[in-house]
Amino acid sequence: MKKMMLFFLMLFIDMNIVFAIDNAKVVMVINDQNHINKQIIIDNTDNQLAVRVPMSGKMPGSLFGYHVNLDNVNSNIKYNMRDNTIFLDNLVDQERVVINSEYDISYKQNDSYEYFEIIEGIDKNIESLIVQIVFEQGYEAEDLTVFINGKENRKYKGFVNDNTISIKFTDLRSNDVVGFRVKRSVKSSVSLLTIFSFVFPVVCLGFSYALWYYYGKDRRKEIEKRMNPVRQLSLIEVARLYNEEINRKDIISLIFSLCSKGFMQIEETKDDIRFVRLRNYTGHSYSEGLIFDAIFMKTFVGTFEEVINKKKKEYCTDISVKDVKIIRTMDRILANENMEKKKYEYFERDTSSKKNMIISMAIICLVLITINPFIAVNNSLFLLLALLIEFISFYVINKFIALIDFNRIRNYLVPVILTIILLLLIFAFIFGTNSIYEIAYLFGIVCVIGMLILAKYMPKRNAYGDKLYHNMEGFRKLLEEGTKEEYLSVLNTNENYYYDILSYIYIFGDKDYVSKRFKNVVKKECEWFKSYKRFDFNGFNKTCDVIVEVLMENNEHK
């Protein structure tokens, strides 16, 4: 009995010696599209060997429901293949078996982790298995977890070095399925460029604030409400006092000034809105006179000398808003009113260069924080995408900031917050590369916005401009912050007050806000507005807005 037990024990030991693989090695190269090249090297095997390769379709027993598309399998030894298993025979004289496989993996990535199988099963025990996994350059692996037969195995920790993982396994059993789970991301080593993308925007923002404080910050004075605008300023001069340069919408607002002064009126029918000439223009405003002539004048009349000298004009009686073409006149007014010498009538001359400096720094910062992650990806197509994003970002941000009066941010608080959040989220998630780059972008974009806001309020006004500005602010303060009693008081003095100052409201850009405040106190109908329907305050304001929109559309450069 003892001899028989000893015989079976020796036989069992002998079988383990014969049917165990001393040394094996697996090398896996995984690119960013999860295309995998795997090489299995087995030394000193016995006469037969069966090795499973990835199956096309869903991985059997996969932890994450991955799908595999097997592209190619080959070996240095002649083999037969059945059910995704390679069978090799007559290996007695073979020192090494090399099996290559090439396949793609697709999966749903919900938690940023990825799972890959190293060996799908070999029909021999393996005493020592060396594994090397190489990801594409620019990526790094972290939080490695080893799985054997679908269960987490904490015995094997592995060694992670940037984009390479090394693991050594011992005493693997026959047909064990070995895999690993890892989190892969763009290499997060903090380069000098990355550090610079954090530091430079902050330095630029601080420097921009210093420039604004000394060359852009207007003097603060106590502002008292006043009923009327500054009489010595024309409507166009008010626009230039506030915005440095006038725009087309400022010029269109002159139409309401012409109406309030009795030179023309607006008639609304079921099908049209028309301008009606009441009397020829006799005012003293160069710009108002040009707009009046552009709307109503048909031609110059009289003798040859009178026509040459443009002394007599022939006007039409009325004209549809849709037919008003004043684009050349608007360009003429813009060229005249935006002359550099007029610009510096209210603003200090030597601060414009500081404004350009701030804008230049904002552009450099935007390029820096946008292009950094795309350089890490090292793809020329992505660099072109980065440049496109930079252009769009600067254009959108700059246009948005230009429309907002940050001195009255309460009027725009909700749209400002929503737009900024949306803009930041869109571009942050476009990258999807690495948290360092996303944080640098979010941090930098806030600095860029801050710089553009500071640039918006440069240059500062000179002493003369500052005096006029604060007087106009008193008038604006009444419109925006006046009480119902104050509004009733000015309307008792002048029942047409709201209609007379409508052109200023358009200049300030507070049309909707001011209209709501006057809505319940204005009782008198507008004398220069005639409609086929009963007069309504809200309807009047909507018609005025339609006129502005139609004229802007009709007189855009095509």
C-alpha positions as CSV (number, residue, x, y, z in Angstrom):
1,M,0.0,0.0,0.0
2,K,2.8,2.4,0.9
3,K,4.6,1.6,-2.3
4,M,1.5,2.3,-4.3
5,M,0.9,5.7,-2.6
6,L,4.6,6.6,-3.2
7,F,4.2,5.6,-6.9
8,F,1.2,7.9,-7.4
9,L,2.9,10.7,-5.5
10,M,6.0,10.5,-7.8
11,L,3.8,10.3,-10.8
12,F,1.9,13.5,-9.8
13,I,5.2,15.3,-9.2
14,D,6.6,14.1,-12.5
15,M,3.4,15.3,-14.3
16,N,3.8,18.7,-12.9
17,I,7.4,18.9,-14.0
18,V,6.6,17.7,-17.5
19,F,3.5,19.8,-18.1
20,A,4.6,23.2,-16.6
21,I,6.0,26.1,-18.5
22,D,9.1,27.5,-16.9
23,N,9.2,30.9,-18.6
24,A,6.7,32.8,-20.6
25,K,6.5,36.4,-21.7
26,V,3.7,38.6,-23.0
27,V,4.2,42.0,-24.8
28,M,1.2,44.1,-25.5
29,V,1.3,47.4,-27.5
30,I,-2.0,49.4,-27.2
31,N,-2.6,52.5,-29.1
32,D,-5.1,55.3,-28.3
33,Q,-7.8,53.7,-30.5
34,N,-7.4,50.4,-28.6
35,H,-5.8,48.5,-31.5
36,I,-3.7,45.9,-29.8
37,N,-0.6,44.0,-31.0
38,K,0.1,41.1,-28.6
39,Q,3.1,38.7,-28.7
40,I,3.2,35.6,-26.5
41,I,6.6,34.0,-26.1
42,I,6.8,30.5,-24.4
43,D,10.1,28.8,-23.7
44,N,10.8,25.0,-23.0
45,T,7.4,23.6,-23.4
46,D,6.5,20.0,-23.8
47,N,5.4,18.2,-27.0
48,Q,1.9,19.9,-27.2
49,L,0.4,23.2,-26.5
50,A,-3.0,24.9,-26.7
51,V,-3.3,28.7,-26.4
52,R,-6.5,30.6,-26.6
53,V,-6.6,33.9,-28.5
54,P,-9.2,36.7,-28.2
55,M,-12.6,35.7,-29.7
56,S,-14.3,37.9,-32.2
57,G,-17.5,39.2,-30.6
58,K,-18.2,39.7,-26.9
59,M,-15.5,38.6,-24.5
60,P,-16.8,35.5,-22.6
61,G,-16.9,36.2,-18.9
62,S,-15.7,39.8,-19.5
63,L,-16.0,42.1,-16.6
64,F,-17.0,45.1,-18.7
65,G,-18.9,43.7,-21.7
66,Y,-16.1,44.5,-24.2
67,H,-16.3,43.5,-27.8
68,V,-13.3,42.1,-29.7
69,N,-12.6,42.1,-33.5
70,L,-9.8,39.7,-34.2
71,D,-7.7,40.8,-37.2
72,N,-4.8,38.4,-37.4
73,V,-3.1,35.4,-35.7
74,N,0.2,33.8,-36.6
75,S,2.9,31.7,-35.0
76,N,6.5,30.7,-35.8
77,I,5.3,27.0,-35.4
78,K,2.8,25.3,-37.7
79,Y,-0.5,25.2,-35.9
80,N,-4.2,24.3,-36.2
81,M,-6.9,26.6,-34.9
82,R,-10.4,25.6,-33.6
83,D,-12.8,27.8,-31.6
84,N,-10.2,30.6,-31.2
85,T,-7.7,28.1,-29.8
86,I,-4.3,27.5,-31.4
87,F,-3.1,23.9,-31.2
88,L,0.6,23.2,-31.6
89,D,2.1,19.7,-31.8
90,N,5.6,18.1,-32.1
91,L,7.3,20.8,-30.0
92,V,10.0,18.5,-28.5
93,D,12.8,20.1,-30.6
94,Q,11.4,23.6,-30.4
95,E,13.1,25.9,-27.8
96,R,10.6,28.8,-28.2
97,V,7.1,29.3,-29.4
98,V,6.0,32.8,-30.5
99,I,2.3,33.6,-31.1
100,N,1.3,37.0,-32.5
101,S,-2.3,38.3,-32.5
102,E,-3.7,41.6,-33.6
103,Y,-7.2,42.8,-32.6
104,D,-9.4,45.8,-31.7
105,I,-11.4,46.3,-28.6
106,S,-14.5,48.5,-28.3
107,Y,-16.4,49.2,-25.1
108,K,-18.6,51.7,-23.1
109,Q,-16.3,53.7,-20.8
110,N,-18.4,54.9,-17.9
111,D,-15.9,55.4,-15.2
112,S,-12.6,56.2,-17.0
113,Y,-11.3,52.7,-16.4
114,E,-10.3,50.2,-19.1
115,Y,-10.0,46.4,-18.9
116,F,-7.6,44.3,-21.1
117,E,-6.9,40.6,-21.0
118,I,-3.3,39.5,-21.0
119,I,-3.7,35.8,-21.6
120,E,-7.0,34.1,-22.5
121,G,-5.9,30.7,-21.3
122,I,-2.9,28.3,-21.9
123,D,-3.3,24.6,-21.2
124,K,-0.2,24.4,-19.0
125,N,0.8,25.7,-15.6
126,I,3.1,28.7,-15.9
127,E,5.8,29.0,-13.2
128,S,7.0,32.5,-14.4
129,L,5.2,34.9,-16.7
130,I,6.7,38.3,-17.5
131,V,4.2,40.9,-18.9
132,Q,4.9,44.2,-20.5
133,I,2.2,46.5,-21.6
134,V,3.0,49.6,-23.6
135,F,0.5,52.4,-24.3
136,E,1.0,55.1,-26.9
137,Q,3.5,57.9,-26.2
138,G,2.0,60.8,-24.4
139,Y,-0.3,58.7,-22.2
140,E,0.3,57.4,-18.8
141,A,-1.4,54.6,-16.8
142,E,-2.5,54.7,-13.2
143,D,-4.5,52.8,-10.6
144,L,-3.6,49.4,-11.9
145,T,-5.6,46.4,-10.7
146,V,-4.9,42.7,-11.7
147,F,-7.7,40.2,-12.3
148,I,-7.4,36.4,-12.5
149,N,-10.4,34.5,-13.8
150,G,-12.5,37.6,-13.4
151,K,-11.6,38.2,-9.7
152,E,-9.5,41.0,-8.4
153,N,-6.1,39.7,-7.2
154,R,-4.1,42.1,-5.0
155,K,-1.1,39.8,-4.9
156,Y,0.2,41.2,-8.1
157,K,0.8,45.0,-8.0
158,G,2.9,45.5,-11.1
159,F,5.2,48.4,-11.9
160,V,3.9,51.5,-13.7
161,N,6.3,53.8,-15.5
162,D,4.5,56.5,-17.5
163,N,3.0,54.7,-20.5
164,T,4.5,51.3,-19.6
165,I,3.3,48.6,-17.2
166,S,5.4,45.7,-16.1
167,I,4.0,42.7,-14.1
168,K,5.5,39.4,-13.1
169,F,3.2,36.4,-12.4
170,T,4.2,33.1,-10.7
171,D,2.5,29.8,-10.4
172,L,-0.4,30.4,-12.8
173,R,-2.6,27.4,-13.2
174,S,-3.7,25.8,-16.5
175,N,-6.2,27.9,-18.5
176,D,-6.2,30.8,-16.1
177,V,-7.6,34.0,-17.6
178,V,-5.3,37.0,-16.6
179,G,-6.3,40.6,-17.2
180,F,-5.9,44.0,-15.8
181,R,-7.9,47.2,-15.2
182,V,-6.2,50.6,-15.5
183,K,-7.0,54.3,-15.8
184,R,-5.3,55.8,-18.8
185,S,-4.9,59.6,-19.4
186,V,-2.7,62.0,-21.3
187,K,0.7,62.3,-19.6
188,S,0.3,64.7,-16.7
189,S,4.0,65.6,-16.2
190,V,3.9,69.3,-15.5
191,S,6.0,70.8,-18.3
192,L,7.4,74.4,-18.3
193,L,4.7,75.3,-20.8
194,T,2.0,74.0,-18.4
195,I,3.4,76.0,-15.5
196,F,3.7,79.0,-17.8
197,S,0.0,78.6,-18.8
198,F,-0.9,79.0,-15.1
199,V,1.4,81.8,-14.2
200,F,1.4,84.0,-17.3
201,P,-2.4,84.8,-17.4
202,V,-2.3,85.8,-13.7
203,V,0.7,88.1,-14.2
204,C,-1.0,89.6,-17.3
205,L,-4.3,90.1,-15.4
206,G,-2.4,91.8,-12.5
207,F,-0.5,94.0,-15.0
208,S,-3.7,94.8,-16.9
209,Y,-5.4,95.9,-13.6
210,A,-2.4,98.2,-12.9
211,L,-2.7,99.8,-16.4
212,W,-6.5,100.2,-16.0
213,Y,-6.1,101.7,-12.5
214,Y,-3.6,104.4,-13.6
215,Y,-4.8,104.9,-17.2
216,G,-8.4,103.8,-17.4
217,K,-10.2,104.3,-14.1
218,D,-12.4,107.3,-14.2
219,R,-12.7,109.6,-11.3
220,R,-15.5,108.7,-8.9
221,K,-17.9,111.5,-8.0
222,E,-21.2,111.7,-6.3
223,I,-23.9,111.6,-9.0
224,E,-27.2,113.5,-8.5
225,K,-30.3,112.8,-10.6
226,R,-31.1,115.3,-13.2
227,M,-34.2,115.6,-15.5
228,N,-32.5,116.6,-18.8
229,P,-29.4,115.5,-20.7
230,V,-26.5,118.0,-21.1
231,R,-27.7,120.6,-23.6
232,Q,-24.3,121.3,-25.0
233,L,-24.0,117.7,-26.2
234,S,-25.6,116.5,-29.4
235,L,-27.0,112.9,-29.5
236,I,-24.0,111.7,-31.4
237,E,-21.6,113.4,-29.0
238,V,-23.3,111.6,-26.1
239,A,-22.7,108.3,-27.9
240,R,-19.1,109.1,-28.4
241,L,-18.8,110.2,-24.8
242,Y,-19.9,106.8,-23.6
243,N,-18.4,104.5,-26.2
244,E,-15.4,106.3,-27.7
245,E,-16.8,105.6,-31.1
246,I,-20.3,105.7,-32.5
247,N,-22.0,102.8,-34.3
248,R,-24.8,102.4,-36.8
249,K,-27.4,101.9,-34.1
250,D,-26.5,105.3,-32.6
251,I,-27.0,106.9,-36.0
252,I,-30.5,105.2,-36.4
253,S,-31.5,106.6,-33.0
254,L,-31.3,110.1,-34.7
255,I,-34.6,109.3,-36.4
256,F,-36.5,109.4,-33.1
257,S,-34.8,112.7,-32.3
258,L,-36.0,114.1,-35.6
259,C,-39.5,112.8,-34.7
260,S,-39.5,114.4,-31.2
261,K,-38.4,117.8,-32.8
262,G,-41.3,117.8,-35.2
263,F,-39.6,117.3,-38.5
264,M,-41.1,113.9,-39.3
265,Q,-43.5,111.3,-37.8
266,I,-44.1,107.5,-38.0
267,E,-47.3,106.0,-39.4
268,E,-48.1,102.4,-38.8
269,T,-50.6,100.6,-41.1
270,K,-51.7,96.9,-41.2
271,D,-49.1,96.2,-43.8
272,D,-46.4,98.7,-43.4
273,I,-44.5,101.3,-41.3
274,R,-43.9,104.7,-43.0
275,F,-41.8,107.8,-42.3
276,V,-43.8,111.0,-43.1
277,R,-42.1,114.4,-43.6
278,L,-43.8,117.2,-41.7
279,R,-41.4,120.0,-42.5
280,N,-37.9,120.4,-43.9
281,Y,-35.0,120.2,-41.5
282,T,-33.9,123.5,-40.0
283,G,-31.9,122.3,-37.0
284,H,-28.2,122.7,-36.4
285,S,-27.0,119.1,-36.1
286,Y,-24.8,118.0,-39.1
287,S,-25.7,114.4,-38.6
288,E,-29.4,114.8,-38.1
289,G,-29.5,116.9,-41.3
290,L,-27.8,114.2,-43.3
291,I,-30.1,111.5,-42.0
292,F,-33.2,113.6,-42.8
293,D,-32.0,114.2,-46.4
294,A,-31.0,110.5,-46.8
295,I,-34.6,109.5,-45.9
296,F,-36.7,112.1,-47.8
297,M,-34.6,113.8,-50.4
298,K,-35.3,112.8,-54.0
299,T,-32.9,115.1,-55.9
300,F,-31.4,118.6,-56.2
301,V,-33.5,121.0,-58.2
302,G,-33.2,124.5,-59.7
303,T,-30.9,126.2,-62.1
304,F,-27.7,124.6,-63.2
305,E,-25.8,126.7,-60.7
306,E,-28.2,125.8,-57.9
307,V,-27.9,122.1,-58.7
308,I,-24.1,122.3,-58.8
309,N,-24.0,124.1,-55.5
310,K,-26.7,121.9,-54.1
311,K,-28.8,124.8,-52.9
312,K,-32.3,123.5,-53.6
313,K,-33.6,120.1,-52.7
314,E,-36.7,118.1,-53.7
315,Y,-38.2,115.9,-51.0
316,C,-40.8,113.1,-51.0
317,T,-43.7,113.2,-48.6
318,D,-43.4,109.8,-47.2
319,I,-41.5,106.6,-47.6
320,S,-41.7,103.0,-46.3
321,V,-39.2,102.0,-43.7
322,K,-38.3,99.0,-45.9
323,D,-37.3,101.3,-48.7
324,V,-35.0,103.5,-46.6
325,K,-31.4,103.1,-47.8
326,I,-29.1,105.3,-45.8
327,I,-25.9,103.1,-45.8
328,R,-23.8,105.7,-47.6
329,T,-25.0,108.5,-45.3
330,M,-24.2,106.3,-42.2
331,D,-20.7,105.6,-43.5
332,R,-20.2,109.4,-44.0
333,I,-21.4,110.2,-40.5
334,L,-19.2,107.4,-39.0
335,A,-16.2,108.7,-40.9
336,N,-16.8,112.2,-39.7
337,E,-17.7,111.5,-36.1
338,N,-15.1,108.8,-35.4
339,M,-12.2,111.0,-36.5
340,E,-9.3,110.6,-34.1
341,K,-9.2,114.3,-33.1
342,K,-12.9,114.0,-32.1
343,K,-12.3,110.8,-30.2
344,Y,-9.8,112.5,-28.0
345,E,-12.1,115.4,-27.3
346,Y,-13.3,113.5,-24.3
347,F,-10.6,110.9,-23.7
348,E,-7.0,111.1,-22.9
349,R,-4.8,110.5,-25.9
350,D,-1.9,108.6,-24.4
351,T,-3.8,105.7,-23.0
352,S,-4.9,103.9,-26.2
353,S,-1.6,102.1,-26.5
354,K,-2.2,100.7,-23.0
355,K,-5.5,99.3,-24.2
356,N,-3.9,97.6,-27.1
357,M,-1.3,96.2,-24.8
358,I,-4.0,94.6,-22.7
359,I,-5.8,93.1,-25.7
360,S,-2.5,91.7,-27.0
361,M,-1.8,90.0,-23.7
362,A,-5.3,88.6,-23.6
363,I,-4.7,87.1,-27.1
364,I,-1.4,85.6,-26.1
365,C,-2.9,84.1,-22.9
366,L,-5.8,82.6,-24.9
367,V,-3.4,81.0,-27.4
368,L,-1.3,79.6,-24.6
369,I,-4.0,78.0,-22.6
370,T,-5.7,76.6,-25.7
371,I,-2.8,75.2,-27.6
372,N,-1.0,73.5,-24.6
373,P,-3.1,70.3,-24.5
374,F,-3.0,70.0,-28.2
375,I,0.7,70.1,-28.3
376,A,0.7,67.2,-25.8
377,V,-1.4,65.1,-28.2
378,N,1.2,65.8,-30.9
379,N,-1.2,65.9,-33.9
380,S,-1.0,68.6,-36.5
381,L,-4.8,68.3,-37.1
382,F,-5.4,69.0,-33.4
383,L,-3.1,72.1,-33.6
384,L,-5.3,73.4,-36.4
385,L,-8.4,72.7,-34.3
386,A,-6.7,74.6,-31.4
387,L,-6.2,77.7,-33.6
388,L,-9.8,77.6,-34.7
389,I,-11.0,77.3,-31.1
390,E,-8.8,80.3,-30.2
391,F,-10.3,82.4,-33.0
392,I,-13.8,81.5,-32.0
393,S,-13.2,82.0,-28.3
394,F,-11.7,85.4,-28.7
395,Y,-14.4,86.6,-31.1
396,V,-17.3,85.4,-28.9
397,I,-15.8,86.6,-25.7
398,N,-14.8,90.0,-27.0
399,K,-18.2,90.6,-28.7
400,F,-20.1,89.6,-25.6
401,I,-18.1,91.8,-23.4
402,A,-18.5,94.8,-25.8
403,L,-22.3,94.5,-25.4
404,I,-22.4,94.4,-21.6
405,D,-22.2,97.5,-19.5
406,F,-20.4,96.2,-16.5
407,N,-21.2,99.4,-14.5
408,R,-24.8,98.2,-14.6
409,I,-24.1,94.5,-14.3
410,R,-27.3,93.9,-12.4
411,N,-29.2,94.4,-15.6
412,Y,-27.3,91.6,-17.3
413,L,-26.5,89.3,-14.3
414,V,-28.4,86.2,-15.4
415,P,-27.3,86.2,-19.1
416,V,-23.7,87.0,-18.1
417,I,-23.5,84.1,-15.7
418,L,-25.2,81.6,-17.9
419,T,-23.1,82.5,-21.0
420,I,-19.8,82.4,-19.1
421,I,-20.7,79.0,-17.5
422,L,-21.8,77.6,-20.9
423,L,-18.6,78.9,-22.6
424,L,-16.3,77.5,-20.0
425,L,-18.0,74.1,-19.9
426,I,-18.0,73.8,-23.7
427,F,-14.3,74.4,-24.1
428,A,-13.3,72.5,-21.0
429,F,-15.1,69.4,-22.2
430,I,-13.8,69.8,-25.8
431,F,-10.3,69.0,-24.5
432,G,-11.2,65.9,-22.5
433,T,-7.5,65.3,-22.2
434,N,-6.2,65.9,-18.7
435,S,-7.4,67.6,-15.6
436,I,-4.3,69.8,-15.5
437,Y,-5.0,71.3,-18.9
438,E,-8.7,71.7,-18.1
439,I,-8.0,73.6,-14.9
440,A,-5.4,75.7,-16.7
441,Y,-7.9,76.5,-19.4
442,L,-10.7,77.4,-16.9
443,F,-8.3,79.5,-14.8
444,G,-6.8,81.2,-17.9
445,I,-10.2,82.0,-19.5
446,V,-11.3,83.8,-16.4
447,C,-8.1,85.9,-16.6
448,V,-8.7,86.6,-20.3
449,I,-12.3,87.8,-19.6
450,G,-11.0,90.0,-16.8
451,M,-8.4,91.5,-19.1
452,L,-10.9,92.2,-21.9
453,I,-13.3,93.8,-19.3
454,L,-10.5,96.1,-18.2
455,A,-9.6,96.9,-21.8
456,K,-13.2,97.8,-22.5
457,Y,-13.0,100.7,-20.0
458,M,-9.8,102.2,-21.4
459,P,-8.9,104.9,-22.1
460,K,-10.1,107.1,-19.3
461,R,-11.9,110.4,-19.9
462,N,-10.1,113.7,-19.6
463,A,-11.2,116.4,-17.2
464,Y,-13.7,117.9,-19.7
465,G,-15.1,114.5,-20.7
466,D,-15.3,113.4,-17.1
467,K,-17.4,116.4,-16.2
468,L,-19.8,115.9,-19.0
469,Y,-20.0,112.1,-18.3
470,H,-21.0,112.6,-14.7
471,N,-23.6,115.1,-15.7
472,M,-25.0,112.6,-18.2
473,E,-24.9,109.9,-15.6
474,G,-27.2,112.0,-13.5
475,F,-29.7,112.0,-16.3
476,R,-29.2,108.3,-16.8
477,K,-29.6,107.7,-13.1
478,L,-33.0,109.2,-13.1
479,L,-34.1,107.0,-15.9
480,E,-32.8,103.8,-14.3
481,E,-33.2,104.4,-10.6
482,G,-35.9,107.1,-10.3
483,T,-39.0,106.6,-8.1
484,K,-42.6,106.6,-9.4
485,E,-43.0,110.0,-7.8
486,E,-39.9,111.4,-9.6
487,Y,-41.2,110.1,-13.0
488,L,-44.7,111.6,-12.4
489,S,-43.0,114.9,-11.5
490,V,-41.0,115.1,-14.8
491,L,-44.1,114.0,-16.7
492,N,-46.2,116.7,-15.1
493,T,-43.6,119.2,-16.4
494,N,-43.4,117.6,-19.8
495,E,-46.0,115.0,-20.9
496,N,-43.9,114.0,-23.9
497,Y,-40.8,113.5,-21.7
498,Y,-40.5,109.7,-22.4
499,Y,-40.9,110.2,-26.2
500,D,-38.5,113.2,-26.3
501,I,-35.7,111.2,-24.6
502,L,-36.3,107.9,-26.5
503,S,-33.3,108.4,-28.7
504,Y,-31.0,108.7,-25.6
505,I,-32.4,105.5,-24.2
506,Y,-31.3,103.7,-27.4
507,I,-27.9,105.3,-27.1
508,F,-27.5,104.0,-23.5
509,G,-28.7,100.5,-24.5
510,D,-31.2,100.5,-21.7
511,K,-34.3,100.6,-23.8
512,D,-36.2,97.5,-22.4
513,Y,-35.2,98.3,-18.8
514,V,-36.2,102.0,-18.9
515,S,-39.4,101.2,-20.8
516,K,-40.6,98.9,-18.1
517,R,-40.0,101.5,-15.4
518,F,-42.0,104.2,-17.3
519,K,-44.7,101.7,-18.4
520,N,-47.3,102.5,-15.7
521,V,-46.7,106.2,-15.4
522,V,-46.8,107.4,-19.1
523,K,-50.4,108.2,-19.9
524,K,-50.2,110.5,-22.9
525,E,-50.1,109.1,-26.4
526,C,-47.1,109.8,-28.6
527,E,-47.9,112.8,-30.9
528,W,-45.5,111.8,-33.7
529,F,-46.6,108.1,-33.8
530,K,-49.8,107.3,-35.7
531,S,-51.2,103.8,-35.8
532,Y,-54.3,102.1,-37.4
533,K,-55.0,100.6,-34.0
534,R,-55.5,102.1,-30.5
535,F,-52.4,103.5,-29.0
536,D,-50.6,101.1,-26.6
537,F,-47.4,101.9,-24.8
538,N,-45.9,98.4,-25.3
539,G,-47.0,98.3,-28.9
540,F,-45.3,101.7,-29.5
541,N,-42.0,100.4,-28.1
542,K,-42.2,97.2,-30.2
543,T,-42.8,99.2,-33.3
544,C,-39.8,101.4,-32.6
545,D,-37.7,98.3,-32.1
546,V,-38.9,96.9,-35.4
547,I,-37.9,100.1,-37.1
548,V,-34.4,99.8,-35.7
549,E,-34.1,96.2,-36.7
550,V,-35.3,96.8,-40.3
551,L,-33.0,99.7,-40.8
552,M,-30.1,97.8,-39.4
553,E,-30.8,94.9,-41.7
554,N,-31.4,97.1,-44.8
555,N,-28.2,99.1,-44.3
556,E,-25.7,96.4,-43.6
557,H,-22.7,96.0,-45.8
558,K,-23.3,93.0,-48.0
